[in-house]
Amino acid sequence: MGNFAENLAQLADADNFSKLELFDSAGNSVAVIENKPGSQGSLRVYLHLAEKWSAINPDAAHEGLALYAEHTGDARRNPGKHPNIDRLFEIIASGAAYSIHLTPA
């Protein structure tokens, strides 16, 4: 995989969606990624993972960390700076799996 920009260029756009929401096994909303500047890249990464893995689970999280490329290392060094990457670390550590709901634009 390349750097984040190169990896992102290989993913489908998410223009048809206004947001992606993650739900835990009890049906509680745990995160929302909106289609707005600053989170559009994460929306595309999570959309790709959801389409490939049918959930955001540890396998999807490992792939997501690879897709985030250089940002993954920055997130490790600066917890809280990249919450959508931090969430992937948490999923791997906990073994959790989140279902996805997409809201059309």
CORCOR-V151542 format. One record per residue. N is the residue number from 0. RES is the residue in one letter. SS is DSSP state (H for helix, E for strand, - for the rest). PHI is phi in degrees with one decimal (* if undefined). OMEGA is omega in radians with two decimals (* if undefined). Layout:
BEGIN
n:N res:RES ss:SS phi:PHI omega:OMEGA
n:N res:RES ss:SS phi:PHI omega:OMEGA
END
This chain:
BEGIN
n:0 res:M ss:- phi:* omega:-3.14
n:1 res:G ss:- phi:-93.8 omega:3.06
n:2 res:N ss:- phi:-79.2 omega:-3.04
n:3 res:F ss:H phi:-59.0 omega:-3.12
n:4 res:A ss:H phi:-61.6 omega:3.11
n:5 res:E ss:H phi:-66.2 omega:3.13
n:6 res:N ss:H phi:-63.9 omega:-3.13
n:7 res:L ss:H phi:-62.1 omega:-3.13
n:8 res:A ss:H phi:-63.7 omega:-3.14
n:9 res:Q ss:- phi:-86.2 omega:-3.07
n:10 res:L ss:- phi:-96.1 omega:3.09
n:11 res:A ss:- phi:-64.6 omega:3.07
n:12 res:D ss:- phi:-75.4 omega:-3.10
n:13 res:A ss:- phi:-120.6 omega:-3.06
n:14 res:D ss:- phi:-61.5 omega:-3.11
n:15 res:N ss:- phi:-80.4 omega:-3.07
n:16 res:F ss:E phi:-123.9 omega:3.08
n:17 res:S ss:E phi:-90.3 omega:3.09
n:18 res:K ss:E phi:-165.0 omega:3.05
n:19 res:L ss:E phi:-125.0 omega:-3.13
n:20 res:E ss:E phi:-119.9 omega:3.12
n:21 res:L ss:E phi:-104.4 omega:3.14
n:22 res:F ss:E phi:-125.3 omega:3.08
n:23 res:D ss:- phi:-80.3 omega:-3.06
n:24 res:S ss:- phi:-65.3 omega:3.11
n:25 res:A ss:- phi:-89.7 omega:3.12
n:26 res:G ss:- phi:87.3 omega:3.12
n:27 res:N ss:- phi:-85.9 omega:3.06
n:28 res:S ss:E phi:-70.0 omega:-3.12
n:29 res:V ss:E phi:-113.4 omega:-3.14
n:30 res:A ss:E phi:-165.7 omega:3.05
n:31 res:V ss:E phi:-131.4 omega:3.03
n:32 res:I ss:E phi:-116.3 omega:-3.07
n:33 res:E ss:E phi:-91.6 omega:3.08
n:34 res:N ss:- phi:-85.9 omega:3.14
n:35 res:K ss:- phi:-147.7 omega:3.13
n:36 res:P ss:- phi:-51.5 omega:-3.12
n:37 res:G ss:- phi:98.1 omega:3.13
n:38 res:S ss:- phi:-130.0 omega:-3.12
n:39 res:Q ss:H phi:-64.2 omega:3.09
n:40 res:G ss:H phi:-63.8 omega:3.11
n:41 res:S ss:H phi:-64.9 omega:3.09
n:42 res:L ss:H phi:-58.8 omega:3.13
n:43 res:R ss:H phi:-65.8 omega:3.12
n:44 res:V ss:H phi:-63.9 omega:-3.12
n:45 res:Y ss:H phi:-64.9 omega:3.08
n:46 res:L ss:H phi:-61.2 omega:3.10
n:47 res:H ss:H phi:-59.4 omega:-3.13
n:48 res:L ss:H phi:-62.4 omega:-3.14
n:49 res:A ss:H phi:-63.5 omega:-3.14
n:50 res:E ss:H phi:-68.0 omega:-3.11
n:51 res:K ss:H phi:-77.4 omega:-2.98
n:52 res:W ss:H phi:-105.2 omega:-3.12
n:53 res:S ss:- phi:67.6 omega:3.09
n:54 res:A ss:- phi:-166.8 omega:2.99
n:55 res:I ss:E phi:-99.2 omega:-3.07
n:56 res:N ss:- phi:-121.0 omega:-3.12
n:57 res:P ss:H phi:-56.8 omega:3.10
n:58 res:D ss:H phi:-62.9 omega:3.10
n:59 res:A ss:H phi:-62.7 omega:-3.12
n:60 res:A ss:H phi:-62.3 omega:3.09
n:61 res:H ss:H phi:-59.8 omega:3.11
n:62 res:E ss:H phi:-64.1 omega:3.13
n:63 res:G ss:H phi:-59.2 omega:3.12
n:64 res:L ss:H phi:-61.7 omega:3.08
n:65 res:A ss:H phi:-66.2 omega:3.14
n:66 res:L ss:H phi:-65.3 omega:3.13
n:67 res:Y ss:H phi:-69.7 omega:3.03
n:68 res:A ss:- phi:48.2 omega:-3.04
n:69 res:E ss:H phi:-61.5 omega:3.12
n:70 res:H ss:H phi:-71.1 omega:3.12
n:71 res:T ss:H phi:-63.7 omega:3.10
n:72 res:G ss:H phi:-63.3 omega:3.12
n:73 res:D ss:H phi:-62.9 omega:3.12
n:74 res:A ss:H phi:-64.8 omega:3.11
n:75 res:R ss:H phi:-62.8 omega:-3.11
n:76 res:R ss:H phi:-77.1 omega:-3.05
n:77 res:N ss:- phi:-132.7 omega:-3.13
n:78 res:P ss:- phi:-53.2 omega:3.13
n:79 res:G ss:- phi:95.6 omega:-3.12
n:80 res:K ss:- phi:-72.7 omega:-3.10
n:81 res:H ss:- phi:-126.6 omega:-3.03
n:82 res:P ss:H phi:-60.0 omega:-3.14
n:83 res:N ss:H phi:-72.7 omega:3.04
n:84 res:I ss:H phi:-82.1 omega:3.09
n:85 res:D ss:H phi:-54.2 omega:3.14
n:86 res:R ss:H phi:-60.3 omega:3.13
n:87 res:L ss:H phi:-65.8 omega:3.05
n:88 res:F ss:H phi:-58.9 omega:-3.13
n:89 res:E ss:H phi:-63.6 omega:3.13
n:90 res:I ss:H phi:-63.9 omega:3.12
n:91 res:I ss:H phi:-64.2 omega:-3.10
n:92 res:A ss:H phi:-65.6 omega:-3.05
n:93 res:S ss:H phi:-93.6 omega:-3.05
n:94 res:G ss:- phi:78.5 omega:-3.11
n:95 res:A ss:- phi:-67.2 omega:3.03
n:96 res:A ss:- phi:-136.5 omega:-3.13
n:97 res:Y ss:E phi:-117.1 omega:3.02
n:98 res:S ss:E phi:-84.3 omega:-3.01
n:99 res:I ss:E phi:-123.6 omega:2.96
n:100 res:H ss:E phi:-127.4 omega:3.10
n:101 res:L ss:E phi:-102.0 omega:3.09
n:102 res:T ss:E phi:-102.9 omega:3.13
n:103 res:P ss:E phi:-61.8 omega:3.13
n:104 res:A ss:- phi:-73.6 omega:*
END
